[in-house]
């Protein structure tokens, strides 16, 4: 199988939007950039580690799926579900298509939680860290930072696979 996901609209968000819209637009932009790095690769290419630590493109997608789930669904919304499995590398038999679908499902679920938040200062139900639960604003900024860092990793890994660069 080849991960032939369309690149979509990867332009940065508008310059003049309210805070919540801006934060979510940047997060969506970065999510799309990560997913686009799998376009045109075989499952084997996407799962192949590109650095000695074992990090692969599919590993990054698996990690980002778990982190989003844990912060928005478990911590902020307080859903009575187990924390996500942060297994890296992906399990044998997991495909790029399946892992991207899981990422997109998690994104849809977290975007619904974000949409339902009317006050970015309101703390969530619990925290993944010691201390008080963080606000939705903190979680959004944290996920932008987390996704941006891993989008950069994905850029480097993809260039190492086939020389493809850019968003």
ABEGO torsion letter per residue (X at the ends): XBBBBBAEBABBBBABBBAAAAAAAAAAAAAAAAAAAABGBBAAAAABBABAAGBBAAAAAAAAAAAAAAAAAAAAAGBBBBBBBABOBBBBGBBAAAAAAAAAAAAAAAAAAAAABABAABBBABBABBEBBBBAAAAAAAAAAAAAAAAAAAAAAAAAAAGBBEX
